[in-house]
Amino acid sequence: MTHVDPGEQVSARRKRAAAPLIGPNLWDAPAPSVPRPTSEDAADAQGKTKRAIDRITILRALAWQSEGLTRDQIAEDTGISPNTVRPRIVELVVLGLVSDTRIKRLTQTGSPAAVCEITAKGRIALGATK
């Protein structure tokens, strides 16, 4: 039977921890591109009806704004949580009802944010014409 000194194990772990990071560090790591089970569970728990109502509410808010809105502005105008607005915008973009413009506006924190606009298809879906 071989005896390993626990102090040596800790020392080896510290050496590995002190080694310089190879690749992206905590600040440079890319955002995950794979949906997480917790996000999917949260979306399922919300229900299809609630998601559809949120999408319609967002489309209506965008239809009233000829210059478009950022996601934060949509959340403020509609009262929908910003954490809910973001995935609904993604769904609306995929459906072709909303477009993410190349226009940027500063948020309240001073960060640039993309402006979203309703598309012609989105207006048709609302029953409105331009």
C-alpha positions in Angstrom: 0.0 0.0 0.0 1.4 3.4 -1.0 1.0 6.3 1.3 0.5 9.8 -0.2 1.0 12.8 1.9 -2.1 15.1 1.7 0.2 18.1 1.9 1.8 17.0 -1.4 -1.6 16.8 -3.0 -2.5 20.3 -1.9 0.9 21.6 -3.1 0.4 20.0 -6.5 -3.1 21.5 -6.8 -1.8 25.0 -5.9 0.9 24.7 -8.6 -1.7 23.9 -11.2 -4.0 26.7 -10.0 -1.1 29.2 -10.2 -0.2 28.2 -13.8 -1.2 30.8 -16.4 -4.5 30.2 -18.1 -4.3 29.0 -21.6 -7.2 30.1 -23.8 -10.0 32.4 -22.8 -10.1 33.5 -19.2 -13.1 34.4 -17.1 -13.5 37.7 -18.8 -12.9 36.6 -22.4 -14.8 33.4 -22.4 -17.5 33.3 -25.0 -21.2 33.1 -24.1 -22.7 29.6 -24.2 -24.3 28.9 -27.5 -26.1 25.8 -26.3 -29.5 26.2 -24.6 -29.3 25.2 -20.9 -31.8 22.9 -19.4 -32.7 25.5 -16.8 -33.6 28.0 -19.5 -35.7 25.5 -21.3 -37.4 24.5 -18.1 -38.2 28.1 -17.3 -39.6 28.7 -20.8 -41.8 25.6 -20.5 -43.1 26.6 -17.1 -44.1 30.0 -18.5 -46.6 28.4 -20.9 -47.4 28.9 -24.5 -50.2 31.3 -23.9 -48.1 33.7 -21.8 -45.3 33.6 -24.4 -47.8 34.4 -27.2 -49.3 37.3 -25.2 -45.8 38.6 -24.6 -44.9 38.4 -28.3 -48.1 40.3 -29.3 -47.4 42.9 -26.6 -43.9 43.4 -27.9 -45.1 43.6 -31.5 -47.7 46.3 -30.5 -45.0 48.3 -28.7 -42.7 48.2 -31.8 -45.6 49.0 -34.1 -46.2 52.3 -32.3 -42.5 53.3 -32.5 -41.4 54.3 -36.0 -37.8 54.6 -34.8 -37.7 51.2 -33.1 -36.9 50.3 -29.5 -34.1 48.6 -27.7 -34.8 45.6 -25.6 -34.6 47.7 -22.4 -37.0 50.3 -23.9 -39.4 47.5 -24.8 -39.3 46.1 -21.2 -39.9 49.6 -19.8 -42.8 50.4 -22.2 -44.5 47.0 -21.8 -43.8 46.2 -18.2 -42.4 42.8 -19.3 -39.2 41.7 -17.5 -36.0 42.3 -19.6 -35.2 38.6 -19.0 -38.4 37.8 -20.8 -38.2 40.4 -23.5 -34.8 39.0 -24.8 -36.0 35.5 -25.7 -39.3 36.8 -27.1 -37.3 39.1 -29.4 -35.2 36.1 -30.6 -38.4 34.2 -31.3 -39.9 37.1 -33.2 -36.7 37.6 -35.2 -36.7 33.9 -36.2 -40.3 34.3 -37.3 -39.4 37.3 -39.4 -41.8 39.6 -37.5 -39.0 41.8 -36.0 -35.7 42.8 -37.3 -32.6 43.6 -35.3 -31.3 46.8 -37.0 -27.7 47.9 -37.1 -28.7 51.0 -35.2 -27.4 51.3 -31.6 -28.6 53.4 -28.8 -27.1 53.9 -25.3 -28.9 52.2 -22.4 -29.3 53.9 -19.0 -26.0 52.3 -18.0 -24.3 53.8 -21.1 -23.9 50.5 -22.9 -24.7 50.4 -26.6 -27.9 48.3 -27.4 -29.3 47.2 -30.7 -32.6 48.7 -31.9 -35.4 46.4 -32.9 -38.1 47.3 -35.5 -41.2 45.5 -36.5 -41.1 44.2 -40.1 -43.9 44.4 -42.7 -44.6 40.7 -41.9 -44.9 41.7 -38.3 -47.5 44.4 -39.1 -49.5 41.9 -41.2 -49.4 39.5 -38.3 -50.9 42.3 -36.0 -53.5 43.1 -38.6 -52.0 46.5 -39.1 -50.8 48.1 -42.4 -48.3 50.8 -42.8 
